Amino acid sequence: MSKFILAVALLLPNVAFADKAVEGNWRANLGSNVVIVMSIAEDGQWASKTLQNGKPVAAMSGSYTQTTESPSTGTLVFTPDTSGSTASSEHGAPKVETDRYELAKGVLTLTVEGSPPMVFHMMQPQPPKE
């Protein structure tokens, strides 16, 4: 019986706050001078800022969970903190977002059903200023 339970457990997707694969600072250029900068922490927290023409138009933060399907694919569920989020009226109120992700060599592709994928590139850490 214990072999059966172990076999079933190995087949279930791994649900966790995060793994080190998606942790880091990411940047997506969406075109039309729109950029999203996002920070994902291993402790299950995230924050993002949307800039248009270099000016902030939205900022969100909150928690997330990650379900891995393979070392490079899975699902991220972002739950915003409504008190710390700001957006212009055209962006609407923050809401829970479920994204399929694919990770490959410093590129994180997030896809929400019915929307085009957003391609984030890992940002290189800035050296400390002396």
Helices and strands as residue ranges (DSSP letters): H 2-11, E 14-16, E 24-31, E 34-40, E 45-52, E 55-70, E 73-80, E 86-87, E 97-104, E 107-111, E 118-122
